[in-house]
Amino acid sequence: MPSNNSRYTPEIRQRTVNYILESGKLATSVAEEMGIDTNTVCKCVREYRRSNQ
């Protein structure tokens, strides 16, 4: 779950994860495209995968 200091809403995080999963692109590529820190995007994907196993 994102902290209260998060710049990105849960909706934006979910859209980003969905885009990565549907497009088959690497999280690092998507992060660069969207101007989001790579670690943030990777963390979103990791959290999604853990919660949806």
mmCIF entry with sequence, helices, sheets and N, C-alpha, C, O atoms, coordinates in Angstrom:
data_MODEL
# 
_entry.id   MODEL 
# 
_entity.id                         1 
_entity.type                       polymer 
_entity.pdbx_number_of_molecules   1 
# 
_entity_poly.entity_id                      1 
_entity_poly.type                           'polypeptide(L)' 
_entity_poly.nstd_linkage                   no 
_entity_poly.nstd_monomer                   no 
_entity_poly.pdbx_seq_one_letter_code       MPSNNSRYTPEIRQRTVNYILESGKLATSVAEEMGIDTNTVCKCVREYRRSNQ 
_entity_poly.pdbx_seq_one_letter_code_can   MPSNNSRYTPEIRQRTVNYILESGKLATSVAEEMGIDTNTVCKCVREYRRSNQ 
_entity_poly.pdbx_strand_id                 A 
# 
loop_
_entity_poly_seq.entity_id 
_entity_poly_seq.num 
_entity_poly_seq.mon_id 
_entity_poly_seq.hetero 
1 1  MET n 
1 2  PRO n 
1 3  SER n 
1 4  ASN n 
1 5  ASN n 
1 6  SER n 
1 7  ARG n 
1 8  TYR n 
1 9  THR n 
1 10 PRO n 
1 11 GLU n 
1 12 ILE n 
1 13 ARG n 
1 14 GLN n 
1 15 ARG n 
1 16 THR n 
1 17 VAL n 
1 18 ASN n 
1 19 TYR n 
1 20 ILE n 
1 21 LEU n 
1 22 GLU n 
1 23 SER n 
1 24 GLY n 
1 25 LYS n 
1 26 LEU n 
1 27 ALA n 
1 28 THR n 
1 29 SER n 
1 30 VAL n 
1 31 ALA n 
1 32 GLU n 
1 33 GLU n 
1 34 MET n 
1 35 GLY n 
1 36 ILE n 
1 37 ASP n 
1 38 THR n 
1 39 ASN n 
1 40 THR n 
1 41 VAL n 
1 42 CYS n 
1 43 LYS n 
1 44 CYS n 
1 45 VAL n 
1 46 ARG n 
1 47 GLU n 
1 48 TYR n 
1 49 ARG n 
1 50 ARG n 
1 51 SER n 
1 52 ASN n 
1 53 GLN n 
# 
_struct_asym.id          A 
_struct_asym.entity_id   1 
# 
loop_
_struct_conf.conf_type_id 
_struct_conf.id 
_struct_conf.pdbx_PDB_helix_id 
_struct_conf.beg_label_comp_id 
_struct_conf.beg_label_asym_id 
_struct_conf.beg_label_seq_id 
_struct_conf.pdbx_beg_PDB_ins_code 
_struct_conf.end_label_comp_id 
_struct_conf.end_label_asym_id 
_struct_conf.end_label_seq_id 
_struct_conf.pdbx_end_PDB_ins_code 
_struct_conf.beg_auth_comp_id 
_struct_conf.beg_auth_asym_id 
_struct_conf.beg_auth_seq_id 
_struct_conf.end_auth_comp_id 
_struct_conf.end_auth_asym_id 
_struct_conf.end_auth_seq_id 
_struct_conf.pdbx_PDB_helix_class 
_struct_conf.details 
_struct_conf.pdbx_PDB_helix_length 
HELX_P HELX_P1 AA1 PRO A 10 ? SER A 23 ? PRO A 10 SER A 23 1 ? 14 
HELX_P HELX_P2 AA2 ALA A 27 ? MET A 34 ? ALA A 27 MET A 34 1 ? 8  
HELX_P HELX_P3 AA3 THR A 38 ? SER A 51 ? THR A 38 SER A 51 1 ? 14 
# 
_struct_conf_type.id          HELX_P 
_struct_conf_type.criteria    ? 
_struct_conf_type.reference   ? 
# 
loop_
_atom_site.group_PDB 
_atom_site.id 
_atom_site.type_symbol 
_atom_site.label_atom_id 
_atom_site.label_alt_id 
_atom_site.label_comp_id 
_atom_site.label_asym_id 
_atom_site.label_entity_id 
_atom_site.label_seq_id 
_atom_site.pdbx_PDB_ins_code 
_atom_site.Cartn_x 
_atom_site.Cartn_y 
_atom_site.Cartn_z 
_atom_site.occupancy 
_atom_site.B_iso_or_equiv 
_atom_site.pdbx_formal_charge 
_atom_site.auth_seq_id 
_atom_site.auth_comp_id 
_atom_site.auth_asym_id 
_atom_site.auth_atom_id 
_atom_site.pdbx_PDB_model_num 
ATOM 1   N N  . MET A 1 1  ? 0.835  -1.182  0.000   1.00 0.00 ? 1  MET A N  1 
ATOM 2   C CA . MET A 1 1  ? 0.000  0.000   0.000   1.00 0.00 ? 1  MET A CA 1 
ATOM 3   C C  . MET A 1 1  ? 0.878  1.243   0.000   1.00 0.00 ? 1  MET A C  1 
ATOM 4   O O  . MET A 1 1  ? 1.844  1.314   0.759   1.00 0.00 ? 1  MET A O  1 
ATOM 5   N N  . PRO A 1 2  ? 0.561  2.211   -0.828  1.00 0.00 ? 2  PRO A N  1 
ATOM 6   C CA . PRO A 1 2  ? 1.370  3.419   -0.901  1.00 0.00 ? 2  PRO A CA 1 
ATOM 7   C C  . PRO A 1 2  ? 1.314  4.214   0.403   1.00 0.00 ? 2  PRO A C  1 
ATOM 8   O O  . PRO A 1 2  ? 0.310  4.195   1.114   1.00 0.00 ? 2  PRO A O  1 
ATOM 9   N N  . SER A 1 3  ? 2.387  4.896   0.697   1.00 0.00 ? 3  SER A N  1 
ATOM 10  C CA . SER A 1 3  ? 2.424  5.719   1.902   1.00 0.00 ? 3  SER A CA 1 
ATOM 11  C C  . SER A 1 3  ? 1.617  6.994   1.677   1.00 0.00 ? 3  SER A C  1 
ATOM 12  O O  . SER A 1 3  ? 1.205  7.294   0.557   1.00 0.00 ? 3  SER A O  1 
ATOM 13  N N  . ASN A 1 4  ? 1.403  7.724   2.741   1.00 0.00 ? 4  ASN A N  1 
ATOM 14  C CA . ASN A 1 4  ? 0.677  8.990   2.638   1.00 0.00 ? 4  ASN A CA 1 
ATOM 15  C C  . ASN A 1 4  ? 1.471  10.036  1.865   1.00 0.00 ? 4  ASN A C  1 
ATOM 16  O O  . ASN A 1 4  ? 0.909  11.030  1.405   1.00 0.00 ? 4  ASN A O  1 
ATOM 17  N N  . ASN A 1 5  ? 2.765  9.816   1.722   1.00 0.00 ? 5  ASN A N  1 
ATOM 18  C CA . ASN A 1 5  ? 3.621  10.749  1.000   1.00 0.00 ? 5  ASN A CA 1 
ATOM 19  C C  . ASN A 1 5  ? 3.660  10.455  -0.492  1.00 0.00 ? 5  ASN A C  1 
ATOM 20  O O  . ASN A 1 5  ? 4.347  11.148  -1.242  1.00 0.00 ? 5  ASN A O  1 
ATOM 21  N N  . SER A 1 6  ? 2.941  9.450   -0.921  1.00 0.00 ? 6  SER A N  1 
ATOM 22  C CA . SER A 1 6  ? 2.988  8.992   -2.295  1.00 0.00 ? 6  SER A CA 1 
ATOM 23  C C  . SER A 1 6  ? 2.569  10.072  -3.282  1.00 0.00 ? 6  SER A C  1 
ATOM 24  O O  . SER A 1 6  ? 1.592  10.786  -3.056  1.00 0.00 ? 6  SER A O  1 
ATOM 25  N N  . ARG A 1 7  ? 3.305  10.185  -4.363  1.00 0.00 ? 7  ARG A N  1 
ATOM 26  C CA . ARG A 1 7  ? 2.969  11.120  -5.432  1.00 0.00 ? 7  ARG A CA 1 
ATOM 27  C C  . ARG A 1 7  ? 1.907  10.555  -6.350  1.00 0.00 ? 7  ARG A C  1 
ATOM 28  O O  . ARG A 1 7  ? 1.197  11.299  -7.027  1.00 0.00 ? 7  ARG A O  1 
ATOM 29  N N  . TYR A 1 8  ? 1.803  9.256   -6.370  1.00 0.00 ? 8  TYR A N  1 
ATOM 30  C CA . TYR A 1 8  ? 0.943  8.580   -7.333  1.00 0.00 ? 8  TYR A CA 1 
ATOM 31  C C  . TYR A 1 8  ? -0.229 7.908   -6.628  1.00 0.00 ? 8  TYR A C  1 
ATOM 32  O O  . TYR A 1 8  ? -0.052 7.196   -5.639  1.00 0.00 ? 8  TYR A O  1 
ATOM 33  N N  . THR A 1 9  ? -1.413 8.142   -7.144  1.00 0.00 ? 9  THR A N  1 
ATOM 34  C CA . THR A 1 9  ? -2.609 7.559   -6.551  1.00 0.00 ? 9  THR A CA 1 
ATOM 35  C C  . THR A 1 9  ? -2.630 6.057   -6.823  1.00 0.00 ? 9  THR A C  1 
ATOM 36  O O  . THR A 1 9  ? -1.947 5.576   -7.728  1.00 0.00 ? 9  THR A O  1 
ATOM 37  N N  . PRO A 1 10 ? -3.405 5.330   -6.050  1.00 0.00 ? 10 PRO A N  1 
ATOM 38  C CA . PRO A 1 10 ? -3.535 3.892   -6.319  1.00 0.00 ? 10 PRO A CA 1 
ATOM 39  C C  . PRO A 1 10 ? -4.040 3.626   -7.745  1.00 0.00 ? 10 PRO A C  1 
ATOM 40  O O  . PRO A 1 10 ? -3.660 2.628   -8.357  1.00 0.00 ? 10 PRO A O  1 
ATOM 41  N N  . GLU A 1 11 ? -4.880 4.496   -8.265  1.00 0.00 ? 11 GLU A N  1 
ATOM 42  C CA . GLU A 1 11 ? -5.383 4.335   -9.632  1.00 0.00 ? 11 GLU A CA 1 
ATOM 43  C C  . GLU A 1 11 ? -4.252 4.432   -10.654 1.00 0.00 ? 11 GLU A C  1 
ATOM 44  O O  . GLU A 1 11 ? -4.186 3.629   -11.585 1.00 0.00 ? 11 GLU A O  1 
ATOM 45  N N  . ILE A 1 12 ? -3.380 5.395   -10.486 1.00 0.00 ? 12 ILE A N  1 
ATOM 46  C CA . ILE A 1 12 ? -2.247 5.549   -11.411 1.00 0.00 ? 12 ILE A CA 1 
ATOM 47  C C  . ILE A 1 12 ? -1.321 4.351   -11.303 1.00 0.00 ? 12 ILE A C  1 
ATOM 48  O O  . ILE A 1 12 ? -0.822 3.859   -12.315 1.00 0.00 ? 12 ILE A O  1 
ATOM 49  N N  . ARG A 1 13 ? -1.089 3.886   -10.105 1.00 0.00 ? 13 ARG A N  1 
ATOM 50  C CA . ARG A 1 13 ? -0.237 2.713   -9.907  1.00 0.00 ? 13 ARG A CA 1 
ATOM 51  C C  . ARG A 1 13 ? -0.836 1.497   -10.608 1.00 0.00 ? 13 ARG A C  1 
ATOM 52  O O  . ARG A 1 13 ? -0.128 0.744   -11.277 1.00 0.00 ? 13 ARG A O  1 
ATOM 53  N N  . GLN A 1 14 ? -2.149 1.312   -10.449 1.00 0.00 ? 14 GLN A N  1 
ATOM 54  C CA . GLN A 1 14 ? -2.813 0.163   -11.062 1.00 0.00 ? 14 GLN A CA 1 
ATOM 55  C C  . GLN A 1 14 ? -2.779 0.263   -12.588 1.00 0.00 ? 14 GLN A C  1 
ATOM 56  O O  . GLN A 1 14 ? -2.544 -0.733  -13.273 1.00 0.00 ? 14 GLN A O  1 
ATOM 57  N N  . ARG A 1 15 ? -3.010 1.448   -13.112 1.00 0.00 ? 15 ARG A N  1 
ATOM 58  C CA . ARG A 1 15 ? -2.947 1.639   -14.571 1.00 0.00 ? 15 ARG A CA 1 
ATOM 59  C C  . ARG A 1 15 ? -1.561 1.317   -15.106 1.00 0.00 ? 15 ARG A C  1 
ATOM 60  O O  . ARG A 1 15 ? -1.418 0.700   -16.161 1.00 0.00 ? 15 ARG A O  1 
ATOM 61  N N  . THR A 1 16 ? -0.549 1.739   -14.372 1.00 0.00 ? 16 THR A N  1 
ATOM 62  C CA . THR A 1 16 ? 0.828  1.475   -14.781 1.00 0.00 ? 16 THR A CA 1 
ATOM 63  C C  . THR A 1 16 ? 1.107  -0.021  -14.802 1.00 0.00 ? 16 THR A C  1 
ATOM 64  O O  . THR A 1 16 ? 1.692  -0.532  -15.757 1.00 0.00 ? 16 THR A O  1 
ATOM 65  N N  . VAL A 1 17 ? 0.696  -0.717  -13.762 1.00 0.00 ? 17 VAL A N  1 
ATOM 66  C CA . VAL A 1 17 ? 0.894  -2.168  -13.692 1.00 0.00 ? 17 VAL A CA 1 
ATOM 67  C C  . VAL A 1 17 ? 0.140  -2.852  -14.828 1.00 0.00 ? 17 VAL A C  1 
ATOM 68  O O  . VAL A 1 17 ? 0.685  -3.730  -15.496 1.00 0.00 ? 17 VAL A O  1 
ATOM 69  N N  . ASN A 1 18 ? -1.098 -2.457  -15.046 1.00 0.00 ? 18 ASN A N  1 
ATOM 70  C CA . ASN A 1 18 ? -1.896 -3.054  -16.125 1.00 0.00 ? 18 ASN A CA 1 
ATOM 71  C C  . ASN A 1 18 ? -1.232 -2.834  -17.482 1.00 0.00 ? 18 ASN A C  1 
ATOM 72  O O  . ASN A 1 18 ? -1.198 -3.740  -18.315 1.00 0.00 ? 18 ASN A O  1 
ATOM 73  N N  . TYR A 1 19 ? -0.712 -1.645  -17.699 1.00 0.00 ? 19 TYR A N  1 
ATOM 74  C CA . TYR A 1 19 ? -0.042 -1.333  -18.955 1.00 0.00 ? 19 TYR A CA 1 
ATOM 75  C C  . TYR A 1 19 ? 1.176  -2.242  -19.162 1.00 0.00 ? 19 TYR A C  1 
ATOM 76  O O  . TYR A 1 19 ? 1.404  -2.748  -20.260 1.00 0.00 ? 19 TYR A O  1 
ATOM 77  N N  . ILE A 1 20 ? 1.939  -2.436  -18.110 1.00 0.00 ? 20 ILE A N  1 
ATOM 78  C CA . ILE A 1 20 ? 3.124  -3.297  -18.196 1.00 0.00 ? 20 ILE A CA 1 
ATOM 79  C C  . ILE A 1 20 ? 2.718  -4.728  -18.510 1.00 0.00 ? 20 ILE A C  1 
ATOM 80  O O  . ILE A 1 20 ? 3.300  -5.364  -19.389 1.00 0.00 ? 20 ILE A O  1 
ATOM 81  N N  . LEU A 1 21 ? 1.728  -5.231  -17.800 1.00 0.00 ? 21 LEU A N  1 
ATOM 82  C CA . LEU A 1 21 ? 1.306  -6.616  -17.992 1.00 0.00 ? 21 LEU A CA 1 
ATOM 83  C C  . LEU A 1 21 ? 0.675  -6.845  -19.363 1.00 0.00 ? 21 LEU A C  1 
ATOM 84  O O  . LEU A 1 21 ? 0.906  -7.885  -19.980 1.00 0.00 ? 21 LEU A O  1 
ATOM 85  N N  . GLU A 1 22 ? -0.114 -5.895  -19.844 1.00 0.00 ? 22 GLU A N  1 
ATOM 86  C CA . GLU A 1 22 ? -0.789 -6.047  -21.134 1.00 0.00 ? 22 GLU A CA 1 
ATOM 87  C C  . GLU A 1 22 ? 0.144  -5.834  -22.319 1.00 0.00 ? 22 GLU A C  1 
ATOM 88  O O  . GLU A 1 22 ? 0.013  -6.501  -23.345 1.00 0.00 ? 22 GLU A O  1 
ATOM 89  N N  . SER A 1 23 ? 1.075  -4.914  -22.177 1.00 0.00 ? 23 SER A N  1 
ATOM 90  C CA . SER A 1 23 ? 1.953  -4.588  -23.301 1.00 0.00 ? 23 SER A CA 1 
ATOM 91  C C  . SER A 1 23 ? 3.150  -5.536  -23.389 1.00 0.00 ? 23 SER A C  1 
ATOM 92  O O  . SER A 1 23 ? 3.736  -5.706  -24.459 1.00 0.00 ? 23 SER A O  1 
ATOM 93  N N  . GLY A 1 24 ? 3.507  -6.146  -22.270 1.00 0.00 ? 24 GLY A N  1 
ATOM 94  C CA . GLY A 1 24 ? 4.679  -7.006  -22.251 1.00 0.00 ? 24 GLY A CA 1 
ATOM 95  C C  . GLY A 1 24 ? 5.984  -6.235  -22.195 1.00 0.00 ? 24 GLY A C  1 
ATOM 96  O O  . GLY A 1 24 ? 7.061  -6.818  -22.322 1.00 0.00 ? 24 GLY A O  1 
ATOM 97  N N  . LYS A 1 25 ? 5.892  -4.933  -22.006 1.00 0.00 ? 25 LYS A N  1 
ATOM 98  C CA . LYS A 1 25 ? 7.096  -4.105  -21.919 1.00 0.00 ? 25 LYS A CA 1 
ATOM 99  C C  . LYS A 1 25 ? 7.746  -4.270  -20.554 1.00 0.00 ? 25 LYS A C  1 
ATOM 100 O O  . LYS A 1 25 ? 7.105  -4.675  -19.584 1.00 0.00 ? 25 LYS A O  1 
ATOM 101 N N  . LEU A 1 26 ? 9.017  -3.951  -20.502 1.00 0.00 ? 26 LEU A N  1 
ATOM 102 C CA . LEU A 1 26 ? 9.746  -3.988  -19.240 1.00 0.00 ? 26 LEU A CA 1 
ATOM 103 C C  . LEU A 1 26 ? 9.335  -2.813  -18.364 1.00 0.00 ? 26 LEU A C  1 
ATOM 104 O O  . LEU A 1 26 ? 9.042  -1.724  -18.857 1.00 0.00 ? 26 LEU A O  1 
ATOM 105 N N  . ALA A 1 27 ? 9.318  -3.049  -17.068 1.00 0.00 ? 27 ALA A N  1 
ATOM 106 C CA . ALA A 1 27 ? 8.962  -1.991  -16.126 1.00 0.00 ? 27 ALA A CA 1 
ATOM 107 C C  . ALA A 1 27 ? 9.903  -0.793  -16.270 1.00 0.00 ? 27 ALA A C  1 
ATOM 108 O O  . ALA A 1 27 ? 9.474  0.353   -16.139 1.00 0.00 ? 27 ALA A O  1 
ATOM 109 N N  . THR A 1 28 ? 11.166 -1.054  -16.534 1.00 0.00 ? 28 THR A N  1 
ATOM 110 C CA . THR A 1 28 ? 12.120 0.052   -16.679 1.00 0.00 ? 28 THR A CA 1 
ATOM 111 C C  . THR A 1 28 ? 11.799 0.913   -17.894 1.00 0.00 ? 28 THR A C  1 
ATOM 112 O O  . THR A 1 28 ? 11.949 2.133   -17.845 1.00 0.00 ? 28 THR A O  1 
ATOM 113 N N  . SER A 1 29 ? 11.361 0.291   -18.982 1.00 0.00 ? 29 SER A N  1 
ATOM 114 C CA . SER A 1 29 ? 10.994 1.038   -20.185 1.00 0.00 ? 29 SER A CA 1 
ATOM 115 C C  . SER A 1 29 ? 9.759  1.889   -19.946 1.00 0.00 ? 29 SER A C  1 
ATOM 116 O O  . SER A 1 29 ? 9.697  3.046   -20.362 1.00 0.00 ? 29 SER A O  1 
ATOM 117 N N  . VAL A 1 30 ? 8.779  1.305   -19.274 1.00 0.00 ? 30 VAL A N  1 
ATOM 118 C CA . VAL A 1 30 ? 7.541  2.028   -18.977 1.00 0.00 ? 30 VAL A CA 1 
ATOM 119 C C  . VAL A 1 30 ? 7.825  3.192   -18.034 1.00 0.00 ? 30 VAL A C  1 
ATOM 120 O O  . VAL A 1 30 ? 7.279  4.282   -18.205 1.00 0.00 ? 30 VAL A O  1 
ATOM 121 N N  . ALA A 1 31 ? 8.664  2.966   -17.054 1.00 0.00 ? 31 ALA A N  1 
ATOM 122 C CA . ALA A 1 31 ? 9.021  4.028   -16.116 1.00 0.00 ? 31 ALA A CA 1 
ATOM 123 C C  . ALA A 1 31 ? 9.635  5.207   -16.869 1.00 0.00 ? 31 ALA A C  1 
ATOM 124 O O  . ALA A 1 31 ? 9.296  6.363   -16.612 1.00 0.00 ? 31 ALA A O  1 
ATOM 125 N N  . GLU A 1 32 ? 10.523 4.909   -17.782 1.00 0.00 ? 32 GLU A N  1 
ATOM 126 C CA . GLU A 1 32 ? 11.162 5.967   -18.571 1.00 0.00 ? 32 GLU A CA 1 
ATOM 127 C C  . GLU A 1 32 ? 10.132 6.697   -19.430 1.00 0.00 ? 32 GLU A C  1 
ATOM 128 O O  . GLU A 1 32 ? 10.137 7.925   -19.506 1.00 0.00 ? 32 GLU A O  1 
ATOM 129 N N  . GLU A 1 33 ? 9.254  5.937   -20.073 1.00 0.00 ? 33 GLU A N  1 
ATOM 130 C CA . GLU A 1 33 ? 8.194  6.525   -20.911 1.00 0.00 ? 33 GLU A CA 1 
ATOM 131 C C  . GLU A 1 33 ? 7.316  7.481   -20.125 1.00 0.00 ? 33 GLU A C  1 
ATOM 132 O O  . GLU A 1 33 ? 6.957  8.557   -20.604 1.00 0.00 ? 33 GLU A O  1 
ATOM 133 N N  . MET A 1 34 ? 6.973  7.070   -18.902 1.00 0.00 ? 34 MET A N  1 
ATOM 134 C CA . MET A 1 34 ? 6.019  7.819   -18.103 1.00 0.00 ? 34 MET A CA 1 
ATOM 135 C C  . MET A 1 34 ? 6.673  8.864   -17.209 1.00 0.00 ? 34 MET A C  1 
ATOM 136 O O  . MET A 1 34 ? 5.981  9.661   -16.576 1.00 0.00 ? 34 MET A O  1 
ATOM 137 N N  . GLY A 1 35 ? 7.986  8.863   -17.155 1.00 0.00 ? 35 GLY A N  1 
ATOM 138 C CA . GLY A 1 35 ? 8.686  9.830   -16.313 1.00 0.00 ? 35 GLY A CA 1 
ATOM 139 C C  . GLY A 1 35 ? 8.550  9.534   -14.832 1.00 0.00 ? 35 GLY A C  1 
ATOM 140 O O  . GLY A 1 35 ? 8.561  10.441  -14.001 1.00 0.00 ? 35 GLY A O  1 
ATOM 141 N N  . ILE A 1 36 ? 8.422  8.242   -14.508 1.00 0.00 ? 36 ILE A N  1 
ATOM 142 C CA . ILE A 1 36 ? 8.302  7.796   -13.119 1.00 0.00 ? 36 ILE A CA 1 
ATOM 143 C C  . ILE A 1 36 ? 9.590  7.061   -12.767 1.00 0.00 ? 36 ILE A C  1 
ATOM 144 O O  . ILE A 1 36 ? 10.177 6.371   -13.601 1.00 0.00 ? 36 ILE A O  1 
ATOM 145 N N  . ASP A 1 37 ? 10.016 7.219   -11.529 1.00 0.00 ? 37 ASP A N  1 
ATOM 146 C CA . ASP A 1 37 ? 11.226 6.549   -11.074 1.00 0.00 ? 37 ASP A CA 1 
ATOM 147 C C  . ASP A 1 37 ? 11.107 5.042   -11.275 1.00 0.00 ? 37 ASP A C  1 
ATOM 148 O O  . ASP A 1 37 ? 10.076 4.448   -10.961 1.00 0.00 ? 37 ASP A O  1 
ATOM 149 N N  . THR A 1 38 ? 12.148 4.436   -11.789 1.00 0.00 ? 38 THR A N  1 
ATOM 150 C CA . THR A 1 38 ? 12.157 3.000   -12.065 1.00 0.00 ? 38 THR A CA 1 
ATOM 151 C C  . THR A 1 38 ? 11.852 2.185   -10.817 1.00 0.00 ? 38 THR A C  1 
ATOM 152 O O  . THR A 1 38 ? 11.093 1.218   -10.883 1.00 0.00 ? 38 THR A O  1 
ATOM 153 N N  . ASN A 1 39 ? 12.427 2.556   -9.691  1.00 0.00 ? 39 ASN A N  1 
ATOM 154 C CA . ASN A 1 39 ? 12.188 1.808   -8.451  1.00 0.00 ? 39 ASN A CA 1 
ATOM 155 C C  . ASN A 1 39 ? 10.715 1.835   -8.057  1.00 0.00 ? 39 ASN A C  1 
ATOM 156 O O  . ASN A 1 39 ? 10.187 0.845   -7.552  1.00 0.00 ? 39 ASN A O  1 
ATOM 157 N N  . THR A 1 40 ? 10.057 2.956   -8.285  1.00 0.00 ? 40 THR A N  1 
ATOM 158 C CA . THR A 1 40 ? 8.642  3.079   -7.959  1.00 0.00 ? 40 THR A CA 1 
ATOM 159 C C  . THR A 1 40 ? 7.805  2.129   -8.799  1.00 0.00 ? 40 THR A C  1 
ATOM 160 O O  . THR A 1 40 ? 6.925  1.443   -8.280  1.00 0.00 ? 40 THR A O  1 
ATOM 161 N N  . VAL A 1 41 ? 8.079  2.091   -10.092 1.00 0.00 ? 41 VAL A N  1 
ATOM 162 C CA . VAL A 1 41 ? 7.324  1.227   -10.994 1.00 0.00 ? 41 VAL A CA 1 
ATOM 163 C C  . VAL A 1 41 ? 7.581  -0.242  -10.652 1.00 0.00 ? 41 VAL A C  1 
ATOM 164 O O  . VAL A 1 41 ? 6.644  -1.038  -10.597 1.00 0.00 ? 41 VAL A O  1 
ATOM 165 N N  . CYS A 1 42 ? 8.822  -0.597  -10.428 1.00 0.00 ? 42 CYS A N  1 
ATOM 166 C CA . CYS A 1 42 ? 9.145  -1.983  -10.079 1.00 0.00 ? 42 CYS A CA 1 
ATOM 167 C C  . CYS A 1 42 ? 8.469  -2.393  -8.774  1.00 0.00 ? 42 CYS A C  1 
ATOM 168 O O  . CYS A 1 42 ? 7.992  -3.520  -8.646  1.00 0.00 ? 42 CYS A O  1 
ATOM 169 N N  . LYS A 1 43 ? 8.427  -1.488  -7.819  1.00 0.00 ? 43 LYS A N  1 
ATOM 170 C CA . LYS A 1 43 ? 7.776  -1.768  -6.544  1.00 0.00 ? 43 LYS A CA 1 
ATOM 171 C C  . LYS A 1 43 ? 6.272  -1.989  -6.756  1.00 0.00 ? 43 LYS A C  1 
ATOM 172 O O  . LYS A 1 43 ? 5.691  -2.890  -6.151  1.00 0.00 ? 43 LYS A O  1 
ATOM 173 N N  . CYS A 1 44 ? 5.649  -1.189  -7.594  1.00 0.00 ? 44 CYS A N  1 
ATOM 174 C CA . CYS A 1 44 ? 4.212  -1.349  -7.882  1.00 0.00 ? 44 CYS A CA 1 
ATOM 175 C C  . CYS A 1 44 ? 3.936  -2.722  -8.484  1.00 0.00 ? 44 CYS A C  1 
ATOM 176 O O  . CYS A 1 44 ? 2.988  -3.400  -8.088  1.00 0.00 ? 44 CYS A O  1 
ATOM 177 N N  . VAL A 1 45 ? 4.758  -3.125  -9.433  1.00 0.00 ? 45 VAL A N  1 
ATOM 178 C CA . VAL A 1 45 ? 4.574  -4.425  -10.087 1.00 0.00 ? 45 VAL A CA 1 
ATOM 179 C C  . VAL A 1 45 ? 4.792  -5.547  -9.078  1.00 0.00 ? 45 VAL A C  1 
ATOM 180 O O  . VAL A 1 45 ? 4.016  -6.502  -9.032  1.00 0.00 ? 45 VAL A O  1 
ATOM 181 N N  . ARG A 1 46 ? 5.834  -5.437  -8.278  1.00 0.00 ? 46 ARG A N  1 
ATOM 182 C CA . ARG A 1 46 ? 6.140  -6.449  -7.271  1.00 0.00 ? 46 ARG A CA 1 
ATOM 183 C C  . ARG A 1 46 ? 4.988  -6.585  -6.277  1.00 0.00 ? 46 ARG A C  1 
ATOM 184 O O  . ARG A 1 46 ? 4.585  -7.701  -5.948  1.00 0.00 ? 46 ARG A O  1 
ATOM 185 N N  . GLU A 1 47 ? 4.460  -5.472  -5.801  1.00 0.00 ? 47 GLU A N  1 
ATOM 186 C CA . GLU A 1 47 ? 3.331  -5.503  -4.853  1.00 0.00 ? 47 GLU A CA 1 
ATOM 187 C C  . GLU A 1 47 ? 2.097  -6.123  -5.509  1.00 0.00 ? 47 GLU A C  1 
ATOM 188 O O  . GLU A 1 47 ? 1.382  -6.903  -4.880  1.00 0.00 ? 47 GLU A O  1 
ATOM 189 N N  . TYR A 1 48 ? 1.855  -5.781  -6.747  1.00 0.00 ? 48 TYR A N  1 
ATOM 190 C CA . TYR A 1 48 ? 0.702  -6.348  -7.465  1.00 0.00 ? 48 TYR A CA 1 
ATOM 191 C C  . TYR A 1 48 ? 0.832  -7.860  -7.559  1.00 0.00 ? 48 TYR A C  1 
ATOM 192 O O  . TYR A 1 48 ? -0.116 -8.592  -7.275  1.00 0.00 ? 48 TYR A O  1 
ATOM 193 N N  . ARG A 1 49 ? 1.996  -8.317  -7.952  1.00 0.00 ? 49 ARG A N  1 
ATOM 194 C CA . ARG A 1 49 ? 2.206  -9.765  -8.125  1.00 0.00 ? 49 ARG A CA 1 
ATOM 195 C C  . ARG A 1 49 ? 2.079  -10.502 -6.792  1.00 0.00 ? 49 ARG A C  1 
ATOM 196 O O  . ARG A 1 49 ? 1.525  -11.600 -6.743  1.00 0.00 ? 49 ARG A O  1 
ATOM 197 N N  . ARG A 1 50 ? 2.580  -9.917  -5.732  1.00 0.00 ? 50 ARG A N  1 
ATOM 198 C CA . ARG A 1 50 ? 2.459  -10.555 -4.410  1.00 0.00 ? 50 ARG A CA 1 
ATOM 199 C C  . ARG A 1 50 ? 1.009  -10.656 -3.965  1.00 0.00 ? 50 ARG A C  1 
ATOM 200 O O  . ARG A 1 50 ? 0.599  -11.666 -3.394  1.00 0.00 ? 50 ARG A O  1 
ATOM 201 N N  . SER A 1 51 ? 0.244  -9.629  -4.222  1.00 0.00 ? 51 SER A N  1 
ATOM 202 C CA . SER A 1 51 ? -1.147 -9.622  -3.752  1.00 0.00 ? 51 SER A CA 1 
ATOM 203 C C  . SER A 1 51 ? -2.093 -10.410 -4.655  1.00 0.00 ? 51 SER A C  1 
ATOM 204 O O  . SER A 1 51 ? -3.235 -10.670 -4.274  1.00 0.00 ? 51 SER A O  1 
ATOM 205 N N  . ASN A 1 52 ? -1.638 -10.788 -5.833  1.00 0.00 ? 52 ASN A N  1 
ATOM 206 C CA . ASN A 1 52 ? -2.504 -11.499 -6.787  1.00 0.00 ? 52 ASN A CA 1 
ATOM 207 C C  . ASN A 1 52 ? -1.992 -12.876 -7.171  1.00 0.00 ? 52 ASN A C  1 
ATOM 208 O O  . ASN A 1 52 ? -2.202 -13.326 -8.298  1.00 0.00 ? 52 ASN A O  1 
ATOM 209 N N  . GLN A 1 53 ? -1.332 -13.538 -6.260  1.00 0.00 ? 53 GLN A N  1 
ATOM 210 C CA . GLN A 1 53 ? -0.818 -14.881 -6.544  1.00 0.00 ? 53 GLN A CA 1 
ATOM 211 C C  . GLN A 1 53 ? -1.862 -15.928 -6.279  1.00 0.00 ? 53 GLN A C  1 
ATOM 212 O O  . GLN A 1 53 ? -1.604 -17.117 -6.464  1.00 0.00 ? 53 GLN A O  1 
# 
